[in-house]
Amino acid sequence: MDNRFTNQTAIITGAGQGIGFEIARQMAMQGAAVLLNDIDAALADRAASVINALGGKCHPMAGDVSDIDFIQKMVDTAVLKFGFVTIIVANAGITEYGDFLEFKPEALQRVVNLNLFGSFFLAQKAALQMKKQGSGGSIVLMSSVTGLQAHNHLVPYGITKAGLQMLARGLVLELSPLKISINAVAPGATMTERTLEDKDYEKTWSHLTPMGRPATVEDVANAVLFLASPESRHITGQTLVVDGGWTATSPSPY
């Protein structure tokens, strides 16, 4: 077993299924204690049970990570359960599709609150805890290729994902003296439980992706684990794109 995350504690949000779950599973299997968050309590409990049954150490915590009080509670719970916090993966997010000319204020507020506000304050509260501990840590934000390239009817989502890339870059000056790295991962089309509800998804994105297939959750998780691991200790402020080459050509699915 790879034990590169032994003696590490990770908070991973939006991890009841899909990319977040795979990140949590791999990290736990490589020695980390994981606080696994999802807004759906049943999903969080089931995901943690699977990881614990595999021999990992995982505590589920359901709640809304756009709520700053809940964010602080997650950090406090991780410290209470495991003693400290060293890794943050701000994976939780929502997608809001819509025509720009008809987009509603409440829809924009939802996507900004979770994708940007939630990630910003999770990074802040975790960094404060890491500063108190004095031993540094790693923060990984979940961006998207829609933060790099235009994607029809996804402008509100895209601006939040671009904002996360700037958050990673912008915090380098403040977090580096604390020995905290902060980076982002920008997945392209990825096969998850949600995307595969579209029966044509894999076929469509296999055609559009230069590498001939959309990403798997393992592909994205591998990138996140690299950025959270000691192997990337001199990398900070960067965005790692995991898209099979799509942003090099950017053909539209529409």
Order of alpha helices (4+ residues) and beta strands (2+ residues): beta-alpha-beta-alpha-beta-alpha-beta-alpha-alpha-beta-alpha-alpha-beta-alpha-alpha-beta-alpha
